[in-house]
Amino acid sequence: MRKLALLLAFAASPALATGLEIEIAGEGANGTITIDLLEDVAPNHAARIAELAEQGAYDDVVFHRVIDGFMAQTGDVEFGKFGSDMRRAGMGGSDMPDLKAEFSDLPFERGTVGMARSQNPDSANSQFFIMFAPGAFLNGQYTVVGQVTGGMDVVDAIKRGKGRNGAVLGQPDRMVTVRVTE
């Protein structure tokens, strides 16, 4: 029933014009995922992700926080570049201002893409996460910005982190290229 409600919620949304094609490589995942950005639900967040992708800012950014059964987080364009000092990965963002929250009634389900933020609801910037499983406790607390439409098997293969915070040790998987699609 929950899956049907999610599908109906996304189907009721106006046509989606922008998406992402992300090539992922690493010790865990190797392949392509596609994401529809929900411009009608979170226009400012979708525009930010598309802008950063068009600039190439997400290319070679790692999945720095990956919690089995929960989500995979990436998008730290400041400290999360592959080959850099990973000790600060997850602490940065872009040089653009933080975004005001765009909360909706869309639920966090498997394949949902949400914007990462600090405790401040209006602090999302460049980082985002992809859900491995439903996370109803996030509903109405984080901005839903997209939905995986292809390659969920690649998402499932992303190298998992360790400990409560899911910090990825050693060589994390990365987004090799992120392209905007129409």
VOGU-3710 file (C-alpha; in Angstrom, 3 decimals, decimal comma):
1> mrklalllaf> 0,000/0,000/0,000  2,850/2,389/0,859  4,480/1,755/-2,530  1,194/2,490/-4,308  0,805/5,786/-2,405  4,325/6,831/-3,423  3,724/5,954/-7,060  0,454/7,877/-7,062  2,109/10,905/-5,439  4,846/10,978/-8,091
11> aaspalatgl> 2,376/10,284/-10,907  0,211/13,207/-9,787  3,189/15,558/-10,122  3,492/17,660/-13,280  5,857/16,432/-15,990  9,478/16,206/-14,943  11,803/18,123/-17,219  15,202/17,697/-15,619  17,083/14,674/-14,446  20,548/13,369/-13,732
21> eieiagegan> 22,599/10,567/-15,189  25,305/9,576/-12,708  28,181/7,247/-13,561  29,381/5,576/-10,348  32,642/3,662/-9,878  34,529/2,121/-6,995  35,052/-0,979/-4,904  31,305/-1,493/-4,512  29,221/0,105/-7,245  30,023/0,342/-10,926
31> gtitidlled> 27,352/1,554/-13,326  24,865/4,283/-14,090  21,895/5,589/-12,155  19,240/7,965/-13,413  17,323/10,385/-11,239  14,301/12,541/-11,990  14,626/15,884/-10,223  11,278/17,034/-8,812  11,311/20,659/-9,912  7,637/21,077/-9,074
41> vapnhaaria> 8,166/19,846/-5,488  11,526/21,471/-4,646  12,323/23,971/-7,418  15,250/25,695/-5,689  16,915/22,456/-4,609  16,442/20,828/-8,038  17,879/23,936/-9,715  20,893/23,909/-7,372  21,708/20,261/-8,083  21,299/20,805/-11,836
51> elaeqgaydd> 23,500/23,915/-11,745  26,282/22,164/-9,819  26,066/19,160/-12,169  26,270/21,398/-15,236  29,388/23,054/-13,759  30,994/19,616/-13,259  31,154/20,236/-9,491  29,834/16,753/-8,658  32,326/14,925/-10,890  34,643/12,712/-8,793
61> vvfhrvidgf> 32,772/13,436/-5,543  32,665/10,434/-3,185  29,879/8,767/-1,236  31,309/9,710/2,164  28,481/8,484/4,423  26,749/5,204/3,635  24,561/3,449/6,204  23,373/-0,056/5,344  19,578/-0,278/5,294  19,245/3,519/5,331
71> maqtgdvefg> 20,969/5,725/2,736  24,069/6,759/0,752  25,181/10,408/1,032  27,323/12,359/-1,430  27,635/15,827/-2,917  30,276/17,524/-0,765  31,807/19,500/-3,636  34,186/21,293/-1,257  35,836/18,454/0,701  34,542/15,293/-0,964
81> kfgsdmrrag> 36,605/15,103/-4,152  38,138/11,697/-4,836  41,839/11,646/-4,006  41,655/14,496/-1,497  41,948/14,262/2,292  38,733/12,444/3,231  38,817/13,462/6,902  36,655/16,519/6,151  34,356/14,881/3,595  30,777/15,691/4,475
91> mggsdmpdlk> 31,606/18,996/6,185  31,450/21,200/3,106  29,220/22,507/0,400  29,339/24,791/-2,601  30,253/28,471/-2,574  26,553/29,311/-3,086  24,265/30,284/-0,200  22,354/27,624/1,723  18,792/26,939/0,615  15,531/27,482/2,465
101> aefsdlpfer> 13,771/24,168/3,141  11,184/23,012/0,603  9,431/20,335/2,650  6,592/18,428/1,011  4,219/15,592/1,771  6,169/13,157/-0,417  7,465/10,266/1,691  11,043/9,061/1,938  10,860/5,649/0,266  13,389/3,387/-1,419
111> gtvgmarsqn> 15,060/5,388/-4,209  13,979/8,789/-2,907  16,648/11,490/-3,187  16,750/13,986/-0,330  18,853/17,021/0,470  21,309/16,638/3,330  21,474/19,440/5,877  22,668/20,294/9,374  20,286/20,712/12,327  19,130/23,971/10,714
121> pdsansqffi> 16,296/23,105/8,276  17,467/25,926/5,980  21,060/24,687/5,614  20,918/22,385/2,552  23,536/23,349/-0,008  25,074/20,719/-2,307  24,921/17,383/-0,488  22,192/14,855/-1,129  21,365/11,267/-0,209  19,647/8,293/-1,830
131> mfapgaflng> 17,450/6,025/0,280  18,126/2,266/0,347  14,868/1,696/2,257  11,891/3,685/3,554  12,661/6,267/6,250  9,338/7,674/7,442  11,103/9,519/10,292  12,520/11,879/7,615  9,088/12,774/6,203  8,425/16,505/6,476
141> qytvvgqvtg> 11,879/17,050/8,022  14,075/16,967/4,904  13,523/18,179/1,344  12,610/15,505/-1,215  14,372/16,580/-4,408  14,242/13,533/-6,675  13,589/9,870/-7,342  15,852/7,168/-8,775  14,298/5,924/-12,016  17,027/3,532/-13,134
151> gmdvvdaikr> 20,034/1,739/-11,707  18,775/1,066/-8,206  20,914/-2,091/-8,336  23,951/0,200/-8,694  22,795/2,259/-5,694  22,400/-0,961/-3,696  26,039/-1,872/-4,464  27,562/1,381/-3,115  30,333/0,581/-0,612  28,970/0,715/2,928
161> gkgrngavlg> 30,467/2,738/5,743  31,241/1,672/9,297  29,860/2,687/12,669  26,748/4,616/13,588  27,580/7,509/11,283  28,388/5,312/8,269  31,799/6,835/7,556  33,322/5,114/4,529  36,831/3,868/5,238  39,548/3,308/2,676
171> qpdrmvtvrv> 38,538/4,059/-0,880  34,894/5,223/-1,145  32,794/4,828/-4,277  32,421/8,032/-6,279  30,322/9,819/-8,849  32,701/9,800/-11,826  30,473/12,050/-13,939  27,118/13,660/-13,303  25,214/14,844/-16,380  21,969/16,808/-16,551
181> te> 19,321/15,242/-18,784  16,129/16,692/-20,177
//
